[in-house]
Amino acid sequence: MFGIIDNQAGIVTDIYASYPIRLIGNGDPSQEADKLGLNTEHVWPKTPQILLK
């Protein structure tokens, strides 16, 4: 996600606060973004448990 989809010339921007971070390509893009204060904990929609049964 951070490596390709949301990465615009090395910049990934938080969709809620418009907080940009610059990825330097040092390992896993998701781990690098997390270390820089950006995570996707509440970005990806969750399926209600009732639908999974």
C-alpha positions in Angstrom: 0.0 0.0 0.0 2.6 2.6 1.0 5.1 1.2 -1.5 3.0 1.6 -4.6 -0.7 2.7 -4.2 -0.3 5.7 -1.9 3.3 6.6 -2.7 3.7 9.7 -4.8 7.4 10.2 -5.6 8.4 9.0 -2.1 5.7 11.0 -0.3 2.8 9.3 1.5 0.1 11.5 3.0 -2.3 10.7 5.8 -5.9 10.8 4.3 -7.4 12.3 7.5 -5.0 15.0 8.7 -3.1 15.5 5.4 0.1 14.7 7.3 2.9 13.9 4.7 5.9 11.6 5.3 8.8 10.9 3.1 9.8 7.3 2.6 13.5 6.7 1.9 13.1 3.1 0.8 14.7 1.6 3.8 13.0 -1.8 4.1 9.3 -2.5 4.3 7.3 0.7 3.4 4.6 -0.1 5.9 7.1 -0.5 8.7 8.9 2.6 7.7 5.7 4.6 7.6 4.7 3.3 11.0 8.1 4.4 12.5 7.4 7.9 11.0 4.0 8.0 12.7 1.6 6.9 10.0 -0.4 3.7 10.3 -3.5 2.2 8.8 -5.2 0.9 11.9 -8.4 2.7 11.2 -8.1 3.4 7.4 -9.0 -0.1 6.1 -12.8 -0.9 6.6 -13.5 -3.7 9.0 -16.2 -6.3 8.2 -18.7 -6.7 11.0 -18.2 -10.0 12.8 -21.8 -11.0 12.1 -21.0 -11.2 8.4 -18.1 -13.5 8.9 -20.2 -16.3 10.5 
